[in-house]
């Protein structure tokens, strides 16, 4: 009976930290995408990419993690596991504010603003996670 209680406790701990963990992972992935845009600001033909954090986070936190891909044709390719990764964002191309002669769509002002905003939000998510850990530690130890 102890094992069942222990498993239930671990499940509750996992649920307690799950949303912050997903937020940190997605913020980290977005930081990499934005950094790639900034790094390729002078690359002719480079198309700036990004993803909708809010929509991706919502999809990742819904209870549909075990959703499989629908194959409407037997020739469709499936991932190795057959499962949809809820933390795999759909990268979209960013529409440029002003067309570039060389086809590059990176707007450095927009990219730097998005990069800074994402950095601040990452730090906030990290602070929330730290506080959750501290409150759990206090609840367990009484200190």
C-alpha positions as CSV (number, residue, x, y, z in Angstrom):
1,X,0.0,0.0,0.0
2,X,2.9,2.3,0.6
3,X,4.1,2.0,-3.0
4,X,0.6,3.1,-4.3
5,X,0.7,6.1,-1.9
6,X,4.2,7.0,-3.0
7,X,3.3,6.8,-6.6
8,X,0.3,9.0,-6.0
9,X,2.5,11.5,-4.2
10,X,5.0,11.6,-7.0
11,X,2.1,12.1,-9.5
12,X,0.9,15.0,-7.5
13,X,4.4,16.5,-7.3
14,X,4.7,16.1,-11.1
15,X,1.4,17.9,-11.6
16,X,2.5,20.6,-9.2
17,X,5.6,21.4,-11.2
18,X,4.4,20.4,-14.7
19,X,3.1,23.7,-16.0
20,X,6.3,25.6,-14.9
21,X,8.5,23.0,-16.5
22,X,6.6,23.2,-19.8
23,X,6.8,27.0,-19.7
24,X,10.5,26.9,-19.2
25,X,11.1,24.4,-22.0
26,X,9.0,26.4,-24.4
27,X,10.6,29.7,-23.4
28,X,14.0,28.1,-24.0
29,X,13.0,26.8,-27.4
30,X,11.6,30.2,-28.4
31,X,14.9,31.9,-27.3
32,X,16.8,29.6,-29.7
33,X,14.4,30.4,-32.5
34,X,14.8,34.2,-31.9
35,X,18.6,33.9,-31.5
36,X,18.7,32.1,-34.9
37,X,16.8,35.0,-36.5
38,X,19.1,37.5,-35.0
39,X,22.2,35.5,-36.1
40,X,20.9,35.4,-39.6
41,X,19.9,39.0,-39.9
42,X,22.4,39.5,-42.8
43,X,21.8,36.2,-44.5
44,X,20.2,36.8,-47.9
45,X,16.9,34.9,-48.3
46,X,16.7,34.0,-44.6
47,X,13.1,33.9,-43.4
48,X,12.5,34.9,-39.8
49,X,10.7,32.2,-37.7
50,X,8.7,32.3,-34.5
51,X,5.9,30.5,-32.8
52,X,2.8,31.5,-30.8
53,X,3.9,30.8,-27.2
54,X,0.4,31.1,-25.8
55,X,-1.2,28.6,-28.1
56,X,1.7,26.2,-27.8
57,X,1.7,26.4,-24.0
58,X,-2.1,25.9,-23.9
59,X,-1.8,22.8,-26.2
60,X,1.1,21.4,-24.1
61,X,-0.8,21.8,-20.8
62,X,-4.1,20.3,-22.0
63,X,-4.6,16.6,-21.1
64,X,-4.1,15.5,-24.7
65,X,-0.5,14.4,-24.4
66,X,-1.3,10.9,-25.6
67,X,-2.8,12.1,-28.8
68,X,-1.7,10.2,-31.9
69,X,-1.4,11.6,-35.4
70,X,-4.3,10.8,-37.6
71,X,-3.2,9.0,-40.8
72,X,-5.8,9.4,-43.5
73,X,-3.6,7.6,-46.0
74,X,-1.4,4.6,-45.5
75,X,1.5,6.5,-47.1
76,X,1.5,9.2,-44.4
77,X,4.7,9.2,-42.4
78,X,4.4,8.8,-38.6
79,X,6.9,9.7,-35.9
80,X,8.8,6.8,-34.4
81,X,6.8,6.8,-31.2
82,X,3.5,7.4,-33.0
83,X,2.7,10.1,-30.5
84,X,2.4,13.9,-30.9
85,X,5.0,15.8,-28.9
86,X,3.1,18.6,-27.0
87,X,6.3,20.6,-26.6
88,X,7.1,20.7,-30.3
89,X,5.9,24.2,-31.5
90,X,4.7,24.8,-35.0
91,X,7.3,27.3,-36.4
92,X,5.7,30.0,-38.5
93,X,7.3,32.5,-40.8
94,X,7.2,36.0,-39.6
95,X,5.7,38.6,-42.0
96,X,8.2,41.4,-42.5
97,X,7.2,45.0,-41.8
98,X,9.3,46.2,-44.8
99,X,10.4,44.1,-47.7
100,X,14.1,43.5,-48.1
101,X,15.9,43.5,-51.4
102,X,17.8,40.3,-50.6
103,X,14.7,38.5,-49.4
104,X,15.7,38.5,-45.7
105,X,12.7,39.0,-43.4
106,X,14.5,39.7,-40.2
107,X,13.6,43.0,-38.6
108,X,16.2,43.5,-35.9
109,X,14.1,45.9,-33.8
110,X,11.2,43.4,-33.7
111,X,13.6,40.5,-33.1
112,X,15.5,42.2,-30.2
113,X,12.1,43.3,-28.7
114,X,10.8,39.7,-28.8
115,X,14.1,38.3,-27.6
116,X,14.2,40.7,-24.6
117,X,10.5,40.0,-23.8
118,X,11.1,36.3,-23.9
119,X,14.2,36.6,-21.7
120,X,12.2,38.5,-19.0
121,X,9.4,36.0,-19.2
122,X,11.9,33.1,-18.9
123,X,13.4,34.7,-15.8
124,X,9.9,35.1,-14.3
125,X,9.0,31.5,-15.0
126,X,12.3,30.5,-13.4
127,X,11.5,32.6,-10.3
128,X,8.0,31.0,-10.1
129,X,9.6,27.6,-10.2
130,X,12.1,28.5,-7.5
131,X,9.3,29.8,-5.3
132,X,7.3,26.6,-5.8
133,X,10.3,24.5,-4.8
134,X,10.9,26.7,-1.8
135,X,7.2,26.5,-0.7
136,X,7.3,22.7,-1.1
137,X,10.5,22.4,0.9
138,X,8.9,24.5,3.6
139,X,5.8,22.4,3.7
140,X,7.9,19.2,3.9
141,X,10.5,20.4,6.5
142,X,8.5,23.0,8.4
143,X,11.3,25.5,8.1
